[in-house]
Amino acid sequence: MIQVSEPEIHQADDVKIKVIYSGLGIEDLKSLRKDDILYRSGIVGWEMVGEIVALGDIAKAKGFEVGQQVTGNPFIYCGLCHSCQNGKSNCCTNSVAKVGTVCEYVVWKAEQLVIVDEKTTNKDACLVESVALAVEISECVHYGLCDSVAIYGCGLTALLVSRLLKLKGVGEVTIIGVGSGNKTLASSFGADCYIDISDHKLKAKLLKRTDYNGYDVVIDTSGQTRILKSAINVLAKGASLIFSTYFEPGKTVGMSTELLFTSAVTIKNILQHNNKIQIANKLLPRLKLDLLKTKTFPVQKYEEAFESLQTEEYQRIFINM
């Protein structure tokens, strides 16, 4: 545990927040590895929910006040670059991440924050940024009873996307995960089918689910190149291949250029959402987030929290500040 100076507000749109919970996921483990693109030193954590203790005049004018509980988006977008000017703030070339939420206080900008509804639990509110990413991914999928979606991975993002797709009427959602223990969890988040990635008949089973046409959309949330190879093999003609994470440094995946041309596949990568925090905040009560596998630790036991995170048994670890 490290000691740092308590942050204070310096600008009129600053909001000082006393953190109640911070959420930890696999991204936080990656951020500790020096060869990883997410590597950073200092305080960990992307997600938080907390109570406003001080704020500037612009923040007050936007409806915020001391005592409100808030959560939000850790990213600040410049609003001036080519991407921002074209409505693609998630591709902002000057974005700044206000990371480091496993601490007593943080200072964020008013534009990053949303007020937590009284009916929303603190832990659910802590997940709003992850829900926003899932919203961004789900909006890339055409909604119809005849559409089929395969999701590789059974972590938080995969489960949230599955829930959102079924709420919007997608006909077939299949989750491909590790082991058989996640089958019930996948079903509770709307998946029509769950298949273990190690099943030696995986490709045959997946194609059978789609009458051998392949999936209209394949979403990879695993970040593993060996799994990506499987995903490519079950794409329908004209399908979309969506990545919601990045892959191991230095790894490449081969795909036949002939197949790429004849299959008319669209490839898209989504690492950030495009200002979906407000939408995500409204969706929180409908997502049944209490069904997730989570575990909570007091900040004094942060080392135990990271040990539990490494087991990958839980979709989220919460740190109670």
DOGUNU-635276 format. One record per residue (C-alpha): z, y negated, x negated; residue in three letters. Coordinates in steps of 0.5 Angstrom, whole numbers, padded with zeros to 4 digits, always signed. Example, Ala and Ser with C-alpha at 12.3 -4.5 7.8 and 13.67 -1.06 7.14 Angstrom:
BEGIN
+0016+0009-0025ALA;+0014+0002-0027SER;
***
This chain:
BEGIN
+0000+0000+0000MET;-0002-0007-0003ILE;+0001-0014-0001GLN;-0004-0020+0000VAL;-0002-0027+0003SER;-0002-0027+0010GLU;-0008-0030+0013PRO;-0008-0037+0016GLU;-0013-0041+0021ILE;-0017-0046+0017HIS;-0023-0048+0022GLN;-0023-0050+0029ALA;-0026-0043+0031ASP;-0021-0039+0028ASP;-0017-0034+0031VAL;-0011-0031+0028LYS;-0009-0024+0031ILE;-0003-0020+0030LYS;-0006-0013+0029VAL;-0003-0007+0034ILE;-0007-0002+0033TYR;-0013+0000+0027SER;-0018+0005+0028GLY;-0020+0010+0022LEU;-0026+0014+0022GLY;-0031+0018+0017ILE;-0034+0011+0015GLU;-0027+0009+0012ASP;-0027+0015+0008LEU;-0034+0013+0005LYS;-0032+0006+0004SER;-0027+0009-0001LEU;-0033+0013-0005ARG;-0035+0008-0011LYS;-0042+0012-0010ASP;-0043+0010-0003ASP;-0047+0004+0000ILE;-0041+0002+0004LEU;-0036+0002-0002TYR;-0031-0004-0002ARG;-0024-0005-0005SER;-0018-0008-0002GLY;-0016-0006+0005ILE;-0019-0001+0010VAL;-0021-0001+0017GLY;-0027-0004+0022TRP;-0023-0003+0028GLU;-0017-0007+0031MET;-0014-0009+0037VAL;-0008-0014+0037GLY;-0005-0020+0040GLU;-0007-0028+0039ILE;-0001-0032+0035VAL;-0005-0038+0033ALA;-0012-0041+0034LEU;-0017-0047+0033GLY;-0019-0052+0038ASP;-0026-0049+0039ILE;-0023-0042+0040ALA;-0019-0045+0046LYS;-0025-0048+0049ALA;-0028-0041+0049LYS;-0022-0039+0054GLY;-0018-0036+0048PHE;-0010-0037+0048GLU;-0004-0035+0045VAL;-0001-0028+0047GLY;-0008-0025+0050GLN;-0010-0018+0047GLN;-0016-0018+0044VAL;-0021-0013+0040THR;-0028-0015+0038GLY;-0034-0014+0033ASN;-0032-0014+0025PRO;-0039-0017+0024PHE;-0041-0024+0024ILE;-0049-0026+0024TYR;-0052-0032+0022CYS;-0056-0034+0028GLY;-0061-0037+0023LEU;-0065-0032+0019CYS;-0072-0029+0022HIS;-0068-0023+0025SER;-0063-0027+0029CYS;-0068-0032+0031GLN;-0072-0026+0034ASN;-0066-0023+0038GLY;-0065-0018+0033LYS;-0058-0020+0030SER;-0056-0013+0028ASN;-0061-0013+0023CYS;-0059-0020+0020CYS;-0060-0021+0013THR;-0054-0025+0012ASN;-0049-0021+0016SER;-0041-0021+0014VAL;-0037-0016+0016ALA;-0029-0018+0017LYS;-0027-0011+0015VAL;-0020-0010+0013GLY;-0016-0009+0019THR;-0010-0004+0017VAL;-0006-0010+0016CYS;-0001-0014+0020GLU;-0005-0020+0021TYR;-0013-0022+0021VAL;-0017-0028+0022VAL;-0023-0027+0026TRP;-0028-0032+0029LYS;-0028-0033+0037ALA;-0035-0031+0037GLU;-0033-0024+0035GLN;-0028-0023+0040LEU;-0027-0020+0047VAL;-0021-0021+0052ILE;-0018-0014+0053VAL;-0017-0012+0061ASP;-0010-0011+0063GLU;-0013-0004+0066LYS;-0015-0002+0059THR;-0010+0001+0054THR;-0010-0001+0047ASN;-0012+0005+0044LYS;-0019+0005+0048ASP;-0020-0003+0047ALA;-0019-0001+0039CYS;-0026+0003+0040LEU;-0030-0002+0043VAL;-0034-0003+0037GLU;-0036+0004+0037SER;-0038+0004+0044VAL;-0042-0002+0043ALA;-0046+0002+0038LEU;-0047+0008+0043ALA;-0049+0003+0048VAL;-0055+0000+0043GLU;-0057+0008+0041ILE;-0057+0010+0049SER;-0061+0004+0050GLU;-0067+0007+0046CYS;-0067+0013+0051VAL;-0072+0012+0057HIS;-0067+0014+0063TYR;-0070+0020+0067GLY;-0068+0027+0070LEU;-0074+0030+0066CYS;-0072+0027+0060ASP;-0069+0031+0054SER;-0064+0029+0049VAL;-0061+0033+0043ALA;-0055+0030+0039ILE;-0054+0033+0032TYR;-0046+0032+0031GLY;-0040+0032+0035CYS;-0036+0026+0033GLY;-0034+0020+0036LEU;-0041+0017+0037THR;-0045+0023+0039ALA;-0040+0024+0045LEU;-0040+0017+0047LEU;-0048+0017+0047VAL;-0047+0023+0051SER;-0043+0020+0056ARG;-0047+0014+0057LEU;-0054+0018+0057LEU;-0051+0022+0063LYS;-0048+0016+0067LEU;-0055+0013+0066LYS;-0058+0019+0069GLY;-0062+0023+0063VAL;-0063+0030+0065GLY;-0062+0034+0059GLU;-0057+0033+0054VAL;-0055+0038+0048THR;-0050+0037+0043ILE;-0051+0041+0036ILE;-0044+0041+0033GLY;-0040+0045+0028VAL;-0036+0051+0030GLY;-0035+0053+0037SER;-0029+0049+0038GLY;-0032+0043+0041ASN;-0036+0046+0046LYS;-0031+0044+0052THR;-0030+0037+0049LEU;-0038+0036+0049ALA;-0038+0038+0056SER;-0033+0034+0058SER;-0037+0028+0055PHE;-0043+0030+0060GLY;-0047+0035+0055ALA;-0051+0040+0059ASP;-0051+0045+0053CYS;-0047+0045+0046TYR;-0050+0050+0041ILE;-0046+0051+0034ASP;-0051+0049+0028ILE;-0050+0055+0024SER;-0053+0059+0030ASP;-0058+0063+0027HIS;-0062+0063+0033LYS;-0061+0055+0033LEU;-0069+0053+0034LYS;-0071+0058+0039ALA;-0065+0056+0043LYS;-0066+0049+0043LEU;-0074+0050+0044LEU;-0072+0054+0050LYS;-0068+0049+0053ARG;-0074+0045+0054THR;-0079+0050+0056ASP;-0081+0050+0049TYR;-0084+0043+0049ASN;-0079+0040+0045GLY;-0074+0034+0046TYR;-0076+0027+0048ASP;-0071+0024+0044VAL;-0067+0027+0038VAL;-0061+0023+0035ILE;-0058+0025+0029ASP;-0050+0022+0028THR;-0049+0027+0022SER;-0052+0024+0016GLY;-0053+0031+0013GLN;-0060+0032+0011THR;-0060+0039+0012ARG;-0059+0038+0019ILE;-0064+0033+0019LEU;-0069+0038+0017LYS;-0067+0042+0024SER;-0068+0036+0028ALA;-0075+0035+0026ILE;-0077+0042+0028ASN;-0075+0041+0035VAL;-0078+0034+0037LEU;-0083+0034+0043ALA;-0090+0030+0042LYS;-0089+0023+0043GLY;-0081+0024+0041ALA;-0077+0019+0038SER;-0072+0021+0032LEU;-0066+0016+0032ILE;-0061+0016+0026PHE;-0054+0013+0028SER;-0052+0013+0020THR;-0054+0014+0013TYR;-0055+0020+0009PHE;-0052+0022+0002GLU;-0054+0018-0003PRO;-0061+0020-0007GLY;-0063+0025-0002LYS;-0070+0026+0001THR;-0073+0029+0007VAL;-0080+0032+0007GLY;-0084+0031+0013MET;-0091+0033+0014SER;-0096+0027+0014THR;-0100+0031+0019GLU;-0094+0033+0023LEU;-0092+0026+0023LEU;-0099+0023+0025PHE;-0101+0029+0030THR;-0094+0029+0034SER;-0094+0021+0035ALA;-0086+0021+0033VAL;-0083+0014+0033THR;-0077+0013+0028ILE;-0071+0009+0029LYS;-0065+0007+0025ASN;-0059+0004+0028ILE;-0053+0002+0024LEU;-0050-0004+0028GLN;-0051-0006+0035HIS;-0054-0012+0038ASN;-0048-0016+0041ASN;-0046-0011+0045LYS;-0039-0012+0045ILE;-0038-0015+0052GLN;-0042-0010+0055ILE;-0038-0004+0051ALA;-0031-0008+0054ASN;-0033-0007+0061LYS;-0035+0000+0060LEU;-0029+0002+0057LEU;-0025+0005+0063PRO;-0031+0009+0065ARG;-0032+0013+0059LEU;-0025+0017+0059LYS;-0024+0016+0052LEU;-0017+0019+0053ASP;-0021+0026+0053LEU;-0022+0025+0045LEU;-0018+0028+0040LYS;-0014+0023+0037THR;-0008+0022+0033LYS;-0003+0016+0031THR;+0001+0015+0025PHE;+0006+0009+0024PRO;+0003+0004+0018VAL;+0009+0007+0014GLN;+0005+0014+0014LYS;-0002+0011+0012TYR;-0003+0017+0007GLU;-0002+0022+0012GLU;-0006+0019+0016ALA;-0012+0019+0011PHE;-0010+0027+0010GLU;-0011+0028+0017SER;-0018+0024+0017LEU;-0021+0028+0012GLN;-0020+0035+0016THR;-0025+0032+0021GLU;-0021+0035+0027GLU;-0020+0028+0030TYR;-0025+0023+0033GLN;-0021+0018+0031ARG;-0014+0016+0027ILE;-0010+0010+0030PHE;-0005+0007+0025ILE;+0000+0003+0029ASN;+0002-0003+0026MET;
***
